[in-house]
Amino acid sequence: MSGGAAHQNPVWDSSRKVPAEHLDYGYIEKCKDVKYLEKILRVLRSGEEGVYSHLTEFCESHLEKLQPKSRALRKETSAATAASFSKDEWSQILQELQTWEEDTKRTDMLLKQDLFDDLVKSKMPPVRGSRCLVSPSQSLFPEARKNPSKRAVPRGYREWDKFDVEKECDNIDGDVLKKDPPAILDTQHPKLKQEADVSSLLSQRQKLLLANREKDKGNEAFRAKDFKEAVTYYSRSLSILPTVGAYNNRAQAEINLSRWHDAMRDCQQVLELDPDNKKALLRRATVHNHMGNVQLASEDLRGVLRQDPYNIAATQLLSKIEEKMSECQLEQEQRSKKIFIEEVEEENSCSMKELQTACPAQPSQPVGGEERFAAPAHTHTHGNTQKKPHSRGDTHTHTESSNSHHHGHWTHTHTRPDKYKVPQESKHTHTHGSDKRGSTASVPTHTHTSSKGTAGGGKFEESANLDAPCGALPPQLHTHTHEGNLLFKNGQFATHTHTYSQAIQGYTDSGLDSPQDLCVLYSNRAACFLKDGNSQDCIQDCTRALELQPFSLKPLLRRAMAYESLEQYRKAYVDYKTVLQIDSSVQAAHDSVNRITRMLIEQDGPEWRQKLPEIPLVPLSAQQHRREEPPSAEVLQARVEKAAREAERRADVLFPALKQEGNDFVKKGQYRDAFGKYTECLKLKPEECSIYTNRALCLLKLERFGEAKQDCDAALRLEPANKKAFYRRALANKGLQDFLACSSDLQEVLQLDPSVQEAQKELEEVTVLLRQSLADGSKEHRRTVLIREVDGDEDTTAVQSNCTGAVSINQKPTSAYDFGQSLNAARCSGNTEACAELLASTSPEQLPRYLSTQLDGHTLSFIMQALDSHLLEKNPNLVYQHLHHLHTADRFTVVQLLQDMDTHHHMTQLFEHLSAVESAEFTKNDVQNLANKYI
């Protein structure tokens, strides 16, 4: 409704013809309505109003600027004939058609050969269907019964009495299959081979045909959502003749089966054959996304969009991945602050500094952004389990640092006395930050020991032992652990697994005895197996880690997720319950327990608890009792920004639909429903000017002029030169009988666009009404006042005393007579303050009864002045209540019709001041609705 033409003439119905005056350069240049321009272009092309080639070209160029993809710009081309080509081109086309026809016939002949048919029947399995197994004793083709040699002799009466119907039916049936066992129908699919047996004597064309047949069978299975069978047929097609389409289709089927590695392999095969294949890039991006390689997935999707910028699937997936990357980056910044630990020893200080310069970050920094620090043996560490809920295959699974298993209660296993001891000057640990997720940072210590020996393996007095921290590992293990963490961050899980396997092997070969660190390595490798979809190996590594560190939180959680992925719900339930015994704040375990409980009830029925393995009891010393830290200001800000983005995205989707529904209701004349739709639009986008003008139109139709004026005022605050807002506010002022303001708004409309004829007509009508109202105001009745000249001071004193006596007013009237006497006394003396006090002491419900016979124009004007000048500042709620009841007086309607300009001015001023007051008992809309009853 608001997106019409810039030069907005009255809206033309699509069924009506285009007026001749619209076939003009000026109108077409100003028109912004694409639909109407298309209609004009069709009229110009049809020649109904004449042939104007230049005007048609001008209309096409203007329409192309507004809508380059308009269907009206498409030009029809007739089908090509022999006359459209030269003689050589036509002969070449005929020759190619004849060649194609001959090749097709030759192919059909080859396919009809008996040798090829026998080959297909003997080597290729049936498509699919049921197999019928016939009993060996049953003949496939029973012999036909021989006709009797003699004609049957008619039976006598006695024979009919002895006739046995059942026995005779058995004799007639003879060799029917009744006595043989029934045939067995096997409705299962025959077991297909992954590779088709084809002869090497087949030509390339025959192989292509067979491969396409197998691929078509796979497509049918894919459409039937039988993805396993589809993979089988695609594999058979590829065994006959590898094609790009078969690889792509098999990759999609494997994605639906969550076989990520197989799908990745097929996508790589396609990209080797066709490096710019969009389908392969898109499907490889999907695989990367599910495997956690969001960076690689982003690169593939950008490659797709470079070839096809309008690919909707790639655009949506890329937006999700970018949002995920931004969230991960924000969490990474908030949760992983590195702490630089420098070890200084007496004799090997230079070599240690060189090692730390080569690798400044801790080489054993664990996967997922957590830090591993060297800490004294007495330091209590806490688990660092992620509190976010996980689903199967969640991409936010983190591995923990070597001390994240310890809950401050298990006895550490120490190595030989001369290993991992802290010399006197060697441990000056400086912490430069802390992990915001609860990771343990090293505590500054000054451990005093003897300074004898070397850093390698000298003998010291045993004062403090370390639990084989990664900082004390050999450099080769440093390198493997550091590389594994970086590979996990980059999503290279397979390489990461190999690197951690080398670290575990090196750890075992070095003879180190630190179960804590070995538990960390197994747990981190298990995280990679879980990410990679290798649930069996993940379970094995988690079990080894739990053997080294019983009741360790993260290995238990990962093993439970692996069990759940293998649908071993009982074991998964036991591990999740064990996790909750250790730390009841792990939300992922709560969600998984609820989900698995429903599955077990469906699977095992009411007795599902009896079929569960025994749940181990976690000792109190292993249970964690910690409070979750409140999120930081940055995290809260990120959540607010995300919520704002979501709200904006929802608004962008809902706003056009609600606006269109409102426009449709306006066209149908259902203005109340349209008002509701436009109100919902303003809740989504309160800064949209066109919605205010549209809703103002609905309010004008509903004769709610005060609210319409407010909407027009809001539109003019957003767009000060909006013609619609001025025009509709003028109509609202006209409905409120404020002809002066109406005239001013109409003049603004004509000043902005003199061609608006509706505004010109309204201005003429309002001018007449304004003159009539001024003339009626000048004819107000006047009273004759007797003026008498007085000489002397005595009379003057008497007059003053009389006036003074008149001012004494009864402020607490008990009847309508007392109230009338007090009000007349205040009005005669012009004492608005006394009138305000009188109204303040009068109940608003009693006011219409007191004024029932004494209300006139002067009294009403005086009451308005008293309320505005004195009582409004003290008690605006009482003023609103008096006005709310005053218009119910008996004579109010007559007084309102006969009110003069002075009374009208006082009323307008009072309601303007009252609407500016903020109160809990009334709103601006309430004041405006009340003003409509007075003005």
N, C-alpha and C positions, 0 to 999 in steps of 0.2 A: 504494500500500500504506500509505503514511503519511498520505494525505489522506482518511482515512475520517471517520466521524462523530465528533463530540466525545464523545458518549455511545456508545462503541464496544461494542456487543454482538457476539456471534459473527457472522461474515460469513454472510449469507443468500444462497443460490444464487438466480439469477433465475428458475429453473424451479420453485422451491418457492413455496408460498403464504405470504402475510404472516400471522404469528401474530396472534391476536386481541388479545394484550396490547400489541402495537405500535400499535393503533388508539386511542391515548391522547394527551391534550393534552401531558402531561409528556414522553413519548417523542418526539413530533413536534417539540416545542420544542427539545429537546436534540440531535436528529438533524441532522447536517450533510451527510449523503450525499445528493446531489441525485437520483441514479438511484433510490435506495431510496425517497425521498420521492415521486417520480413514481409508483412502483409503489403506494405507500400511497394516493395520490390516486386512482389508477385503481380500486383496490378500493373506496374510499369512494363514488366516483361510480357504480360498478356496482350497489351495493346488495346485494352478496352477504352481507355481515355486518349488514345493516340500513341504514336511511336516517338519516344524521346530518348535517343541513344545516350546523349551526354548526361541527361538527368539520371538515367539508369546506372551508368558507370559511377556517377557521383554517389548515388545511394549505395551501390555495392562497396565502394571504398569506405564510406562512413560506417556501414555495417561491419566491415572487416576490422575497422579500428575497435569497435565495441565488442564484437564477438568473432574472433578469427575462425572459430570452428563451427560457425552457423551452418545448418543444413541448406539454408537458402542460397548460400554462395556456391554450392555444388552445381556444376553445369552438366547437363545430360549429353552424352555422346552416343550417337547411333552405332549399331553393330557394324563392324568392318565387313566389307564385301570384296569381291575380286577387283572391283573398280578402285578400291582404296589402296591397292598395291601396284607396284610396277610388274611388268611381265616376268622378270627374273625372280622377284620376291615371291610372286604367286606360284611359279613353277617349283621353287624350293619348298614352299609350304606343302604343296601337293605331294612332292617326293617324300618328305618327312612323314606325312600321313600314311602313304602307301608302305613305307618301310616299317612304320609302327604296326600297321595291320598285318603285314607278313610275319613280323616277329611274334606277334600275339598268336597267330595261327600255328606257327612252328612250335611255340611253347606248349600250346594245347595238345598238339600231336605227341610231343615228347612225354607229356604227363599221362597220356592214355596208353603208353606202352605196357605190355604185360610184365616185363622185367621190373620196371619201376614200381608197378602196383604190388607185385609179389614182395619186393624189397620193403616197401612201406608196411605191408601187412605182417611180414615176419619179424621185422626189427622194431617197429614203433609200437608202443603199447596203446590200448584204447584210450579215448579221451577221459571219460568217467561215466559211471553208470552202475547199475546193480548186476551182479553175477548170479546166475541161477545154477545151483548144484543139484543135479538129478541123481537119484539113487541108481546104483549099478544094476539092481534087479529090474529096474523100470526101463522099458524100451522107449527110445526117443520118438520113434514112429511106430506105434502099434499096428499090427496087421489088421487089415480090414476084415470084417466078418464076412464069411462066405455066404452067399445066398443059399437057402435050403433047396435041396434037389426036388422035394415034393411039396406040393401045396398043402397048407395046414387043413386038417379035417375039422369041421365044425364040432363043438363040444355039445354034449347032451346036458339035460337038466341036472342029472345026478353029478356029473363032473363039475358043473358050475357050483353046486353046493359044496364040493370039496376044494374049490379054487382058493389058493393062498396068494394074496396080492403081493405081499412082501417078497415071498420066494420067487414069484414070477418076475418081479422087478430086478432081483439079483441075477436071474438067468438072462434077462434082456441086456443088462449092463455088460455082462461078459467080462471082457479083459480091460475094463476101465481101471483107472489108477486108484481105485478104492482100497485095494488090498496092499498096495505099495506105499511106502512112507512118503509123505509129501516132500516136494522140492524145497530146498533151503535157499532163501533169498539173502544174499550178502549185500547189504546196502552201503557198506564202507567203501571208501576209495581204494582202488588197487594201489599197492605200494609202487611208486614210480622211481625210476632211477634218475639221478641228478644229471647224468650224461646220456645222450641219445646215441645208439649204435647205428652209425651210417657208414656206408661204403665209401671208400676213397675214390671209387670210379664215378661218383656223381659229379656232374658239372657244377660250375659256380652258380649258375642260374637255379639249378635244382636244389642246391644247398640253401640258397637265399629263400626259395619258396618254402622249404621245410622249416627253416629258422623262423620265418614269418608266421607259419602256422602255429608253431610252439609259442611264439610270443603272443599271438591272438588268444590262445588258450589261457595264457597267464593273465592277459587283460580281462578275460571273462571271470577268472577266479578273483582277480583284484576287485572288480566291480561287485562281486558277491561277498567281498570282505573276507575271503579265505586267503590270507596273505601267505601262509606257509605253502599252499599249493601253487600260488602265483610265483613264489620264489623258485619252486621246483621247475615249473615250466619255463621261466626265464633262464634258469641255469641250463636246461636242455637246449634252448634256442642258442645260447652262447656257446655251448659245446659243438653245435653244428657250424655256426658262423658268428663270430663276435661282431656285434653292432652297437652303435652308440645308444640307440633307443632301448635295446634290451638291458644294457648296463644301467641306464637311467631309471628304467622301470623297476629293476630289481633293487636298486638303491632305495627307491621310495617304499617298496614293500618291506625291506629290511628296517627302514626307519619306523614303520608302523609296528614292527615286531620288536623294536628297541635293540636291534643288533647293530650297535653303533660302529663297531670296527669293520664289520662286513660292508656296511653302507659306505663308510669312508673309503674302503678299498675300491668299491665300484665307482665312486665319484672320481677317484684318482685315475682309474682306467679311462673314464670318459674324457677327463681333462688331458690325458696324454694323447688321445685321438683328436680331440677338439678343444684346444686351450681356452676358447671363449664361449664354451657352452653354458648358457644361462641357467638351464635346469640343474646341471651338475654343480655349478657354483652355489646356487640357492640351497640345494640339498646338502652340500658339504657344510654350508654355513649353519644349517639346522643341526647337523651332527656336532659341529664344533660347539654350538650353543649348549646342547645337552651334555656334552663332555666337559663343559666349563671353560673352553678356549674362546672366551668372548672376543679377544683381540683378533684372532684369526677369523672368527665368524664375521666380525665387522668388516675386515678387509674383503672377504668374499662378497658380502652384500653390497659394498661400494662398487665392486667390479660389476655386479649385476646391474646396478643403477646407472653406471656409466654407459652401458649398452641400452638399457631400457629405463629411462628416468621415471616413467609412469607405472612401474611395476608395484602394484599395491602390496603384494605379499612381502616383497623385499623391504619396502618402506616401513611397513608395520613392524616387521621383525627387527630392523635396524633401530627403530625408535625404542623398542623394548630393551635391546642390548645396550644402547647408549645410556638409557636410564639406569640399567643395572650396573654399568661400569662407573657411572657417576656416584651411585650409592656406595659401591664397594670402595671407590677411591676416598670418599668422605669417611667411611668407617675406618679405612686403613690409616688415614691421617689422624683420626681421633684415638685409635687404639694401639698404634705401634710407634712409640717414640724410642729410638735407639739409645742405649746407655753405653758409653765408651769406657771400657775397663782397661787400665794400663797397669801392667805388672812390672815392677822394678826390682831387680836383684843385684847383689853386689858385683859378682864377677861377670854375669851374662846380660847386663843391662843393655849393651849395644845390640846384641843379637835379638833380644826381645823387642826393642824399639823398631829394628828393621822388619821383624815379622809383623808387628802391628801396623807399620806404615804400609806394608804390602797388602794387608787385609784389615782395614780400620774397623769395619763392622764385624760383629761377632760372627765367626764362620758357622757357628752352630745355631744361628737364628732359626727358630722352628718355622714350620709351614703355617701360613695363615696370618703372619704379622706378629706373632708372639716372640718374646725375647728369651734367651737362655743365658743365665748369668752364673758366675762362680759365687757361691755363697758358703758361709761357714756351716759346719755340720749341725750346729744348734739352731740354725735359723728355721723357723716354721714357714712352710710354703703352703699355698692353697691351690685348689683346683681352679681351672680356668674354663669351665664348660660354658659353651655358648648358650645363652638363654633364649635365643630366637627359635621359634618352632620350625622343625624340619619336616620335609616330606621325603618320599623315596626319591633318591637321586638329587637331593638338594645341592645346589652349587656352592653353598656357604659352609661346607664341612671343613673344619680347621683341624690341624694337628697341634699337639701341645708341645710345650717345652719339656725339657728333661725333668724339671722339678714340678710340673703340673700334676703329677700323680700323687705327690706326697701331701698328706693332709696333716702333717705335723704330729703323727702318732706312731709311725712305724720305725723300727730300729734300723738304722742305716748299716749296710754291709760295708765294712772298710777293707781296703787293700793292704798291701804290705806296709809296715810302719814307715819305710823310707820313701813311699810314694805319696803324692798329693799333700805334703805337709806345707804349711805356710811359714816361710822364714820370717825373720824379725822385720826386715824392711821391705818385704816383697809385696804385701797386700795393702796398698793405699787405694781403696776403691772409691771412685767419685761417681756419684749418680747424677745424671743430668736430666732426668725425667722418669716418669713411671708409666707403666702400661695402664691405660684407663679401663681395661677389662678385668683388672684384678690380678695381673701377673706379678710375680714376686720380683722385686728389684733387690740388688745386693745392698747390704747394709755397710756403711763405712766402719771399718774395724782396724785396729792396730794390735795385731797379735804379736806377742813377744816370744821369740824362740832364739835358739842359738844360731849364730851366723856361720857356723862351720859347714864345710862341704860346698857342693855346687848345686846348681838348679836341676841338673839331670838326675842324679840319684844319690847325692851325698846323704850322710846320716845327720839327722837333727834330733834335738830333744823333742819328744812328742808332746806338743801343746795343743794343736788343732789339726784335724784331718778333714779333707774335702772328699765328697762322694763322687770322685771321678768327674769333675766338671769338664765340659767340652773345651774350655780354654786350656786345660791341661792335657788334651789328647794330642797324639802325634800330628804333625802337619798334614799328612796324607788323609787322615780321618777328618781333619778340619775341612779340607777341600771337598771331600765327598759330601759331607753333611751340608756345607754351604751351597754347593751346586744343587743338591736335592731340594733344598728350600726354594731356591730361585726357580727351578724347573716347575715346582708345584704352583708357585705364584703365576707363572706364565701359562699354566694349563697343560704342560707337557707331562702327562701322568705316566706314560709308558717309560720314557727316558728317566723320569724321576724314580720310578720303581727300580730300574736297573742301578741307578746311582746309590740308592739306599741299600740295595742288596750288597753292593761293593763295600759300603760303610759297615754293614753288619758282619760281613766276612772279615774285613780288616780288624774289626773290633774283637772278633773271636780269635783271630791269628795273633793279635798283639798280646794276648794273655791278660787283658785288663779284667778286673773283677768289680764291675759296677753295674748291678742289675737295674738301677734307676735309668741310666743312659741307654742301656740296651733295650729296656722297655719302651723308651721314647722312640727309638729307631723302628722297632716292630710296629708300634702304634702309628707312626707316620707312614710307614709303608702300607699298613692296612688301610689308611685313609686314601692312598692312591689306588689300591685295588678296588675300594668301594666306588671311587669316582669312575674307574675304568669299567665297572660292571662285573668285575671278577669277584663275586661274593664268596666263593669257596676259599680262595687264598686269603681274603680279608678275614674270614673266620679263623683260619689257622694262625695268622699273625696276631690277631687279638687274643687268642687263647694263649700263645706263647708270652705275650705281654702280661697277661693276668697271672700266669705262673710265676713270673718274675716279681710282679707287684700286685698282690691280690686286692680286689675291690678298687682297682683304678678306674676312674670315672669314664674317661673317653674311650678306652678299649671296650668297656662294657657297652657303651652307647653305640659304637660302630658295629660291634658284633650283633647287637639287637637289630640294627638297620639291615645288616647283611642277611640275617635270618628272615627278616620280614620280606626282603626282596626275593628270597627263595621260597616264600610261602610256608616257611616252617614257623607257624604262628605261635605254637606253644613255647618253643625255646625263646623266641623273640619276646613273648610276654614275660617270661622269667627274668630275662636280662633287663628289660625296661623297669620291672618292679624292683630289681636290685639297685638300679640307678636311682630310683626315687627314694629308696632307703638311705642311700648315701647323701643325696642332695634333692630335697623335695621341690626345689625351685626350678628344676629343668622342665620348661614348658613342653619341649619336644617329646619328652618321655610321657608326660600326662596325655598329650594328644594321641600318641601312638597306642597307649594302653586303652584309651577309650575306643579307638578304631579297631584294635585287635580283639577287644572284648566282644564287640558286635559280630565280628567274623567267627569267633569261636562259638558263640551262642548259635549262630546259623549252622555251623558245621557239626557241633557235638551236642547241641540241645541243652536242656537245663542242667545236665550233669557234666558240663564242660570243665568245671574246676577239678573234678576227680581225675581227669585225664592229664592234668598238668604235671610236669616234673616238679620236684621239690624246690621251692624258692629258698635260697640260702639266706641265713640271718646275718646281717651286717653288724659287727660290734659297734658299740657306742663310740669307741675311739676312732673309728673310720668314718663316722658320719660327720657331715659338714653342717654347721649352723652359722650361716653368714647371711647378712642382709644385702639385698641387691641395691647397689648404689644408684641414686637418681641420675638420670641422663644429664649430660652437660648442656650448657647453653647453646653450643654449636649444634649438637644433635637435635635439641628442641627446635632450633631455628630451621634446621634442614627438614624436620617433620612438618613444620608450619609451611615452608615453601612447597613441599611436596603436596600437602593438602590443598594449597592455593592452586597449584598446577592442575590437580585433579578436578577441583571445582571449576576452573576455567575451561578445562576440556569438556566437562559435562555441560557447561553453559553453552559452549560452541555447538554442541550436538542438539540440545533441547531448544535453544532460543529460536532458530529458524522454523522449527516445527510448530512451536507455540504461536509464533507470529503469524504463520500461514493459517493456522486454525482460527486465530482471531480475525484475520482478513476474510476468511470464508464465512464466519458468522456475521460479519458486517454486510457482506453481499446478500446474505439471506434475511437481513433485518433483525437478527437475534443479537441485539446490542448488549443485553445483560450478560450473555455468555461470552461475547467478545470482550467486554470489560474485564471479566475474570481471567481470560487468557492473557490480555495485555498486562494485567497486574502481576501474573506469574512471570512474564517476560521482564518486568522491571525488577523483580527480585533477583533475577539472574544477571541482568545488565542494567543497573540504574542510571547509567550515563548515556543511554540510547535516546536521542531526541525524538525520533520518529514515533516511538512507542507512546510518549507523552501526548503528542498531537493526535494519534489514533485513539487513545483512550479518552481524550477530550471530546472527540467527535461522538463517541458512545455516550458520554455523560450529557452532551447537549441533546441527543436524541431521547435520553431518559429524563430530561428537564432537571438535571442536577447541576444548575448553572454555577454555583459556588465552587464545587469540586472541579468542574471543567475549567474555570478560571485559574485555579491553582495549578492544574496540569499545564495549561498554556504558559503560565509564569515560569514553571520549571523548564519547559522547552526553550523559552526565550533566554533563560540563564545559560543554557548550553549553546544555543545558536541565536544570537541577538537579532539576526536578519531573517528569521524564518517566517515566510509569508503565511503558511498555514496556521502557525501559532497566533499571529496577530489577528488573522481573520476569525479564528474560532474563539479567541478571547473577546473579540468585538461582539460575536453572537452571544457569548455568556454574559457580557455586560448589558446587552440588550434585554436578555431574559431577566437580569437583576434590576432592570429599569434605570441603569446608570448610563443615560444616553450620552452624556458628555464624554465619558471614558470610551464608550462604543465608537463615537465619532472620531476620537483621537486614534484608536487602533485601525479603523478603516482608512483613515488618511495615511497611516504608516504603510498599509498594504498597497495603496495606490502609488505611494512614493517609491516603493520597491519595484512594483510592476504595474504600470498604468493600464495594461491590457486586460486586467481582471475585471470583467463586467459585473460579476456578482457583487464585488466590493462596492462598485459604483452605485448599483441599485440599492444596496443596503444603506449606503451613506445618504442617499436621497431620502429614504424612509426615516432614518434616524434623525435627520435634520428637521423634518416636519414634526416628529415626536418631541424633539428637544425644544422647539419653539412653542409647542402647545404646553409643555410643562412649565416653561418660563412664564407664559401668559397666565396660566392658572395660579402660579405663585404670586403674581402681582395683584391679583384680584382678592386678596385676603381681606376679611372684614376688619374694619377699624372701629374702635370705641371712641365715643366723644368724651372728653375730659373737661370738666368745668375748672377754669383758672380764675382765681379770685385774688385780687391784690390786698395785702394786709399791711397796715401801718403800725409801727410800734413793736416793742420787744415782747410784750405779753403774749400776743398771738403766736409769735415765732416759738416762744417757749412752750406754748400749748401744743403746737404742731409737733414739736420734737418729743414732747412727753407722750403724745398720742402714738407716734411712730414707735417710740420705745416700748410702749405698752403693747403694741401689736406684735412685737418680736417675741414676747413671752409665749412659748409654745408648749403644749402638753406633749411630752416626748413618749408617753406610754398610754396611747389611746386604748380603750377597751371596747369600742364599738365603731361602726362605720361613720357615725355622726362625729365622734371625737376625732377620728382620723381626718375627716373632711375639713373640720374647723382648723386643725393644726396645719394641714397642707395648704389651705387657702391663706392662712396667716403668713406662712413662710413664703408663698408665691407672691403675695402682695408686697411684702417687704424685700423680695429678691434675695432672700437669705438661703442660698443653696446649701450652706453648711448645716443649717437647722433641718432642712429637708433630708439631708443625708443621715443626720442623727435619727430622725423620725423613721426612715426606711431601715436603718440598722436595728432599731428596736422592734420592728414589725416582722412577723413571721412571713416568709415568702408565700406560704400556702394561703395566708389570710389576705394578701395584697389584692388579688382580683375581686374578692368580696367587698373590701373597703372601697374600691374604686368603681364599683359596678355602675353607679348613677352619677358620678362626679367626673368621669374621664372625658376630657376634651383635648383638642390639639395643643393648647397652651400648657395644660397640666402635664401632658405627655412629654412635651419639649423640656419643661422645667425638671421633671423627674430624670430625664436623660442627662441634663447638665449636672444635676446633683450627684448622680451615680458616677459620672465621668470625672468630675473635678475633685471629689472628696472621698467617696466610698471605694473607688476602684483601687487606689493605692493601699488602703488599709485591709480590705477584705475582698479580693477579686472573686472568690468562690461565692460569697453572698450576692455579689452583683450578678453573677451568672444565674443563680437560683431565682433572683427577682425577675430577670429578663425571661427565664424559662417559664415562669408562671404568669407574668404580666399579660402576655398576648392571649391568654384564655379569658380575659375580662369580657363582659357582655358587649360593651360599646367599642371594643378595640378595632373591630373590622371597619366600622363606620369612620372612626377617627383616622385609621390608616388611609382610607380612601381620600379623606379631606385634608391630609397633612400638607403643610406648606414647605417651602424650600429650607426655611430655618430649622424646622423639626427634622427634616431629612438630613440636613448637614450634621446636626447634633447626634442623630442615630448612627450615621456613617462613622463619625469620629469616635464614638463610644465603642463600636464593634471593632474598629481598627486597633484601638488601644487594648481591648480585651483579647483579641487574637494574638497580640504580641506577648501576652503574659503566659508563662509556663506554669501549669498546675496539674496535679495528679487527678483532679476530679473531672476535668474536661480537656479536650484537645482542640486543635485549630479547626479540624473538620466539624466538631460539635458547634463551635462558635459560628462557623460559616453557615451551617445548616440553620442555626437559630437566627442569623442575620437575614436569611432569605424570607423569614416570616415577618420581619419588620420593614425591610427595605424593598 
